[in-house]
Amino acid sequence: MTDQPTKWGTGRNDAPPSITKPGEDPMTWRDSTSDTGAVIGAGGADVSALIDNDAKTQVTLTGAQPTVMVALPQGRPVGMYTLSSGATGTGPSAWTLEGSNDGTTWSTVDRRTGQTWAWASHTRSFSIAAPKAYTQYRLVLTPAAGADGITLSEIELLGTLKGVESGTHPTDKRVAQTKPSPTPSQPIDRNYG
């Protein structure tokens, strides 16, 4: 080490390549449960806490195979989804995510078995191998052996911003780009001790 900086990592090709093509905006994930008009339910139980974007709220679902339904105002493919276990209780050990466009015929979107939750309020993401657009999704859960129910705090159904569908999405908002002022707008006093 010296008192002079090195040129290491400053070359034109030293940074990793971008996955975004020049002139394009990056692809971003968005949660379809945030769509205006999206409805979530579970056999009449209040499960609105599952989509309130607050991991501190949770829902306990009971029964042999509790099911959470999400109805969207228009078909959206899900490329990834997340589940967050509750702060208390037990997360599911297995589940099947299914999709439908008529509410009668259901197709398996993803199936998981032998799942464990490392800690309370643990958020895990799961990729979908072949996303297709559906207007309805249902998550059929299986409790862990000996558990009285399943506790979840959040569910997200994620798709990408580009190449998914036409129209706009509530989370498709651009941040206004402003240039920083050349000088600070207020003086900064520092106290170093």
C-alpha positions, 0 to 999 in steps of 0.5 A: 500500500502506498499513499498514491491511488492505483489505477486498478479497476479504472480501465474502460473494460474493468467494470462488469457489462450491463445487462441493459442495452444502451438506450433502454431503461432497466427491467424492474420487477413489480408486484401485481397484487398492487394493481388497482382493482386486485382482490385477495381472499381466503375463504372469507377470512381477512387476508388484506395484511398479506398485500399491505407491504408491512411484514409486521402484520400477519395472517394465520390460515387454518385447515388441511390446505388453506388457499389464498386467491388473488384476482387481477383486473387484467391478465399478468404473467408472474416471473417470480413470487415471494412469500414471507413467513410471519413473526410468530407461528409456522410457515408452509412446508409445501404449496402449489401456485396455480393460475386461471383465466376463468376461475374453473380450469387451473394450471400449475404455475409452480410447486414446492415441497419440503420447504423450511423457514430459517427465521421469523419474518423470512422473505423467500423468492421463487422463480417461475420457469415458464410465466404465462398471463393469468387473471387469477392466481391461487396459492394452495398451502400445506401446513408443516407436520404438527402445525396448527396453521400457517402464518404468512406476512406477505405475498408478492406476485412479481413480473417485469416492467418490459415485455410483459403486457401493454398498458401501465402498472401502478408501480411504473412511475419514473423518478424525475431526473434532476441535476444536482446543484454545483454548490450546496444549497446550505452551509454544512457545519461539521463538528469533529470532536 
